[in-house]
Amino acid sequence: MKESGCTKVAFGIETGSERVIALNEKKIDLDRVRAAVRWANEAGIKNVEGNFIIGSHPDETLEDLEMTQKLIRELPLTFVSISIIVPYPGTPNFTTMKERGDIFSEDWSNYVMFGQDPVWRTKHFEPKDLLQHQKRMNRTFYLNPRYMTRMLLRIRSLSELAYYAKMGKAFMKWTLGGSPVEPGSEMDLSDVDFQPAATTP
């Protein structure tokens, strides 16, 4: 992939909790996740992203979330996308949450991962809690001084500088409670025309 010109890979990791992985009946092996992220970096893939979900299972606890945050800190990721669980119709999570009375609306236009309080809750988190944890975990990753310094040192062109300035402005607007902005949409490097010399828990 690197030899063909690939500059970004994104891994759907979801959670750092073995308990939540088992509840979701996923075949995710966290040791393989660590290896895959390491290999992508060793291969020279410029941007390695990890995708995570707040409330990946309706029974997720604060302790499970802290395990996810610990994994994010451990992995050498360029970008993270930390979204909120969306109980899409037909999924096991929708069935479970519907039976518990934890879904407050079936207006599908409100079924979004970023930017507003969800119209559902999980066993341990109210809608506002889900959004607060999402913003907290994103801030912890992106506003880490070590991370910001590392990203600044990677800049090799004015187009990259302009891109990161735009990304930072959108992220701050979203995390501080401004207009709904999906960070992942602002962090897709495919829309930036980097110079050939330019070589994001």
ABEGO torsion letter per residue (X at the ends): XAAAGBABBBBBAGBABAAAAAAAGBABBAAAAAAAAAAAAAAGBABBBBBBBBGABAABBAAAAAAAAAAAAABBBABBBBBBBBBBBGBAAAAAAAAAGABABABAAABBABGBBBABBBAABBAAAAAAAAAAAAAAAAABAAAAAAAAAABABAAAAAAAAAAAAAAAAAAAGBBBBBAAAAABAAABBBBAABXXX
